[in-house]
Amino acid sequence: MQAREDLLSLDGTGIGILEHSHRGKAFLKVYEQTVALCRELGNIPDDYEVLFLQGGASSQFFMIPMSFLTPETTADYWVTGAWSEKAVEECKRFGIAHTACTGKESNYSQIPTAANYSDKPVYVHYTSNNTIFGTQFRSEPEIPADAFLVCDASSDIFSRPIDVKKHGIIYAGAQKNLGPSGVTLVIIRKDLVERAAKDLPTMLQYRTHAKNESMYNTPPTFGIYIMGQVFQWIKDQGGLAALAKHNEEKAGRLYKYLETSRLFRATASPDSRSQMNVTFVTGNEDLDKKFIAKATQAGLDGLKGHRSVGGMRASIYNAFPTAGVDRLVEVMREFEAATK
């Protein structure tokens, strides 16, 4: 409702959010409120910058190694799915990408429990939640003392508390939990902003965006505005701790059914299961297709799993209601009862 009103007249100005100048007082108020809420909810210290960038999280795959590596230096990667694989490939363009561990042998059904780090990694990179394979880190990995930790949190950002102080950089595309596509949130320690390479194109330097409060060029103003609305919604839910409890309970309803079902089974290992993306199969491709068709008829769309895993994937991000999970379980029970 608020967004609909502000599309026509932002804060009573008579001009919609899409029309306001990003340097005008009305939008600057939106920007400042959004940053303040982000810092409050995420418990982000003052020695970290909060940036709103473009190019998606995929641009961070190359922007980070471009900024901090040379051809002779190394970054270590926890390879836990398709997105970390892509990050590794981009890293190789600028330095040495060392795979510290990988879950590939198990088709990424489990987060590895240990890593074999290189001698002197500049940073260690991990993907906190893996949408395709339905796995999620329970906590951030331990890393060598001289390295800084980088997290791609695109699919579980602000779904639970995160210890920002343990990270040098956290980045996330907004489109899963924070807002519309087209905005990438980057939380970066200020000393790293200054340490990053200076011989890069202006728009590819973190310092450019930090010095200009993400407004060196025209930013995605509507996306930032919506993020501010979402941050306020999260605050109204009780903050990240309350949201984490809600997400755990919500996902737990689906996993509980999968544990007892004679037809469906979860594909991710119990110690690695995601609260954002629940992947499951029947073990029979034809049955999977029949179930997806039945679910679609029941109003539960988008359940087809990625081809790497097959089966089904229920994406239950922050805004997905508990009633939706209950309805999915109901439809699954009906299908199971009718299947010999």
Legacy VTK file of the C-alpha trace (Angstrom):
# vtk DataFile Version 3.0
C-alpha trace
ASCII
DATASET POLYDATA
POINTS 340 float
0.000 0.000 0.000
2.751 2.461 0.939
4.728 1.755 -2.226
1.609 2.258 -4.338
1.002 5.649 -2.752
4.634 6.702 -3.075
4.685 5.816 -6.758
2.286 8.726 -7.212
3.439 11.047 -4.448
6.466 10.394 -2.250
5.927 11.640 1.279
3.289 14.120 0.132
5.558 15.875 -2.382
3.180 15.371 -5.310
6.028 13.707 -7.211
6.446 9.923 -7.334
9.530 8.045 -6.176
10.341 7.129 -9.786
10.459 10.807 -10.760
12.435 12.320 -7.899
16.055 13.293 -8.471
18.475 11.081 -6.617
20.141 14.269 -5.357
16.917 15.891 -4.171
15.915 16.172 -0.516
13.007 13.751 -0.838
15.127 10.863 -2.109
18.075 11.647 0.147
15.698 11.233 3.087
14.690 7.805 1.717
18.348 6.848 1.242
19.364 7.907 4.751
16.447 6.034 6.326
17.261 2.907 4.312
20.917 2.939 5.342
20.005 3.576 8.980
17.552 0.654 9.036
20.047 -1.622 7.306
22.699 -0.791 9.889
20.267 -1.198 12.774
18.878 -4.551 11.663
22.222 -6.003 10.600
24.122 -4.603 13.593
26.611 -3.140 11.113
29.508 -1.306 12.818
30.560 2.203 11.845
33.795 0.950 10.302
31.812 -0.726 7.487
30.366 0.938 4.414
26.840 0.124 3.232
26.702 0.351 -0.566
23.901 -0.089 -3.078
25.487 -1.176 -6.358
24.306 -2.423 -9.721
25.341 -5.361 -11.887
23.946 -8.055 -9.622
25.852 -10.276 -7.216
27.530 -11.825 -10.264
29.478 -8.592 -10.780
30.951 -9.066 -7.317
32.381 -12.385 -8.532
34.946 -10.388 -10.515
34.962 -7.053 -8.686
36.326 -8.590 -5.498
39.312 -10.466 -7.008
39.922 -7.537 -9.379
40.222 -5.264 -6.348
42.316 -7.433 -4.041
44.339 -9.950 -6.054
47.341 -9.884 -8.346
48.375 -12.724 -10.684
50.708 -14.021 -7.947
48.285 -13.939 -5.003
45.618 -16.441 -3.960
42.022 -16.478 -2.788
40.440 -19.584 -1.266
36.913 -20.724 -2.097
34.436 -23.016 -0.407
32.803 -24.524 -3.489
29.308 -25.567 -2.461
27.262 -25.101 -5.612
26.794 -23.456 -8.981
27.263 -19.872 -7.805
30.544 -20.508 -6.013
31.728 -22.371 -9.125
31.034 -19.229 -11.150
32.823 -17.079 -8.577
35.907 -19.291 -8.851
36.000 -18.929 -12.635
35.865 -15.133 -12.390
38.615 -15.135 -9.759
40.959 -16.958 -12.139
40.989 -13.898 -14.391
42.852 -11.872 -11.764
44.723 -14.224 -9.460
45.027 -17.775 -8.200
41.742 -19.401 -7.197
42.281 -22.218 -4.734
39.431 -24.617 -4.015
39.714 -25.094 -0.269
36.922 -27.680 -0.281
34.104 -28.849 -2.522
30.853 -30.722 -2.200
30.791 -31.702 -5.859
31.236 -35.443 -5.229
27.917 -35.524 -3.349
26.275 -33.315 -6.006
26.472 -30.523 -3.460
23.991 -32.173 -1.120
26.121 -31.335 1.928
28.226 -28.408 3.125
31.822 -29.670 3.661
32.911 -29.821 7.285
36.570 -28.842 6.769
38.771 -26.932 4.360
42.333 -27.261 3.088
43.470 -23.654 2.878
46.378 -22.397 0.802
49.462 -20.931 2.478
48.554 -17.243 2.386
45.080 -16.579 1.007
44.171 -12.909 0.676
40.552 -13.775 1.376
38.247 -16.765 1.818
34.955 -16.789 -0.066
31.807 -18.773 0.694
28.189 -18.803 -0.467
25.971 -18.897 2.610
22.924 -20.473 0.927
22.774 -22.564 -2.228
19.454 -22.130 -3.991
19.830 -24.938 -6.510
20.940 -27.653 -4.105
19.013 -26.596 -1.015
21.961 -26.298 1.361
22.967 -23.576 3.811
25.882 -22.854 6.143
24.908 -23.041 9.796
27.614 -20.483 10.651
30.493 -18.778 8.920
33.654 -20.861 8.311
36.814 -20.402 10.350
39.617 -18.945 8.228
43.374 -18.205 8.406
44.243 -15.241 10.623
45.642 -12.968 7.911
42.790 -13.484 5.426
39.458 -11.667 5.359
36.152 -13.455 4.916
33.837 -12.787 1.959
30.230 -13.982 1.882
27.832 -14.185 -1.039
24.599 -14.004 0.953
22.315 -13.383 -2.007
19.673 -15.959 -1.126
19.545 -15.734 2.677
20.593 -12.173 3.475
18.645 -10.804 6.462
16.780 -14.063 6.966
18.702 -14.509 10.224
21.315 -12.596 12.248
24.770 -12.390 10.691
28.013 -11.538 12.473
29.248 -8.721 10.262
32.454 -8.283 12.285
33.681 -11.719 11.188
33.495 -10.644 7.542
35.443 -8.262 5.381
32.770 -8.177 2.695
29.169 -9.375 2.545
27.281 -8.972 -0.701
23.813 -9.945 -1.879
21.491 -9.403 -4.787
18.333 -7.863 -3.375
15.801 -9.938 -5.284
15.360 -12.852 -2.878
14.803 -11.206 0.514
15.439 -7.470 0.265
13.657 -5.976 -2.710
13.422 -5.944 -6.507
16.114 -7.108 -8.885
18.641 -4.494 -9.955
20.181 -3.624 -6.582
23.110 -5.327 -4.904
23.807 -4.682 -1.239
27.521 -4.609 -0.382
28.694 -4.357 3.218
32.448 -3.768 3.194
34.986 -2.896 5.864
36.332 0.619 5.358
39.987 -0.361 5.474
39.356 -2.741 2.565
37.793 0.076 0.571
41.066 1.987 0.854
43.220 -1.096 0.347
41.561 -2.080 -2.936
43.330 -1.501 -6.272
43.319 2.091 -7.508
44.088 1.463 -11.175
40.596 0.195 -12.040
37.846 1.949 -14.003
36.115 4.489 -11.793
32.822 2.601 -11.577
34.599 -0.616 -10.561
36.245 0.865 -7.476
34.558 0.473 -4.112
36.054 3.803 -3.024
34.108 5.574 -5.768
30.785 4.377 -4.379
31.812 4.811 -0.742
32.917 8.429 -1.247
29.721 9.247 -3.116
27.258 7.344 -0.895
26.367 5.003 -3.788
25.409 8.001 -5.921
28.417 8.601 -8.177
25.977 7.926 -10.994
22.188 7.659 -10.815
21.453 4.705 -8.528
18.408 2.407 -8.764
16.310 4.739 -6.648
13.117 2.690 -6.644
15.011 -0.449 -5.661
16.646 1.376 -2.758
13.265 2.754 -1.716
11.703 -0.734 -1.706
14.642 -2.070 0.303
13.889 0.584 2.906
10.276 -0.573 3.034
11.400 -4.190 3.424
13.842 -3.251 6.183
10.987 -1.565 8.024
8.845 -4.683 7.547
11.622 -6.839 9.004
11.888 -4.483 11.964
8.126 -4.725 12.458
8.428 -8.525 12.564
10.755 -8.176 15.534
14.087 -8.003 13.713
16.401 -10.705 12.427
16.313 -12.914 15.522
12.518 -13.137 15.363
12.603 -13.655 11.608
15.170 -16.433 11.974
12.914 -18.246 14.440
9.968 -17.856 12.087
11.960 -19.144 9.099
13.226 -22.113 11.097
9.722 -23.068 12.184
8.343 -22.567 8.667
10.977 -24.739 6.991
10.721 -27.239 9.838
7.101 -28.014 8.944
8.122 -29.113 5.464
11.210 -31.039 6.564
9.201 -32.809 9.272
6.786 -34.114 6.658
9.643 -35.144 4.344
11.202 -37.143 7.187
8.064 -39.265 7.545
6.920 -39.481 3.935
7.138 -42.829 2.164
7.116 -41.077 -1.237
9.046 -37.827 -0.964
12.553 -37.310 0.406
14.769 -34.284 0.917
17.923 -34.211 -1.211
20.119 -32.176 1.162
21.835 -33.757 4.139
20.134 -33.000 7.480
23.105 -30.998 8.782
23.152 -28.769 5.694
19.486 -28.173 4.884
18.469 -24.720 3.793
15.652 -22.774 5.411
15.205 -20.807 2.191
15.161 -23.522 -0.500
13.824 -26.995 0.270
14.751 -29.503 -2.432
13.016 -32.899 -2.614
12.277 -35.761 -5.008
10.156 -38.891 -5.285
12.949 -40.844 -6.967
10.846 -41.217 -10.101
10.986 -38.500 -12.761
7.497 -39.253 -14.061
6.037 -39.001 -10.566
7.916 -35.740 -10.024
6.321 -34.298 -13.160
2.870 -35.487 -12.106
3.266 -33.933 -8.682
4.467 -30.616 -10.118
1.408 -30.564 -12.395
-0.911 -31.301 -9.455
0.732 -28.643 -7.319
0.414 -26.073 -10.096
-3.296 -26.854 -10.411
-3.587 -26.311 -6.660
-2.062 -22.840 -7.003
1.463 -23.821 -5.951
3.569 -22.717 -8.908
7.323 -22.658 -9.524
8.102 -25.969 -7.811
10.144 -27.540 -10.594
13.681 -28.192 -9.370
16.832 -27.193 -11.181
18.054 -29.710 -13.742
21.190 -30.326 -11.624
19.050 -31.867 -8.885
15.734 -32.599 -10.550
12.578 -33.118 -8.571
11.103 -30.172 -6.739
12.311 -27.033 -5.008
10.184 -24.985 -2.635
11.631 -21.485 -2.242
10.300 -20.110 1.024
12.042 -16.787 1.477
11.225 -14.279 4.220
7.934 -13.084 2.760
6.570 -16.550 1.965
3.753 -17.281 4.436
3.571 -20.268 6.767
0.121 -20.961 5.333
1.789 -21.568 1.962
4.018 -24.261 3.479
1.020 -25.861 5.165
-0.835 -25.905 1.863
2.152 -27.499 0.110
2.328 -30.250 2.746
-1.413 -30.803 2.366
-1.085 -31.243 -1.404
1.896 -33.555 -0.940
-0.086 -35.723 1.482
-2.960 -35.940 -0.977
-0.633 -36.929 -3.793
1.126 -39.503 -1.654
-2.171 -41.051 -0.536
-3.295 -41.385 -4.157
0.012 -42.910 -5.314
0.345 -46.663 -5.069
LINES 1 341
340 0 1 2 3 4 5 6 7 8 9 10 11 12 13 14 15 16 17 18 19 20 21 22 23 24 25 26 27 28 29 30 31 32 33 34 35 36 37 38 39 40 41 42 43 44 45 46 47 48 49 50 51 52 53 54 55 56 57 58 59 60 61 62 63 64 65 66 67 68 69 70 71 72 73 74 75 76 77 78 79 80 81 82 83 84 85 86 87 88 89 90 91 92 93 94 95 96 97 98 99 100 101 102 103 104 105 106 107 108 109 110 111 112 113 114 115 116 117 118 119 120 121 122 123 124 125 126 127 128 129 130 131 132 133 134 135 136 137 138 139 140 141 142 143 144 145 146 147 148 149 150 151 152 153 154 155 156 157 158 159 160 161 162 163 164 165 166 167 168 169 170 171 172 173 174 175 176 177 178 179 180 181 182 183 184 185 186 187 188 189 190 191 192 193 194 195 196 197 198 199 200 201 202 203 204 205 206 207 208 209 210 211 212 213 214 215 216 217 218 219 220 221 222 223 224 225 226 227 228 229 230 231 232 233 234 235 236 237 238 239 240 241 242 243 244 245 246 247 248 249 250 251 252 253 254 255 256 257 258 259 260 261 262 263 264 265 266 267 268 269 270 271 272 273 274 275 276 277 278 279 280 281 282 283 284 285 286 287 288 289 290 291 292 293 294 295 296 297 298 299 300 301 302 303 304 305 306 307 308 309 310 311 312 313 314 315 316 317 318 319 320 321 322 323 324 325 326 327 328 329 330 331 332 333 334 335 336 337 338 339
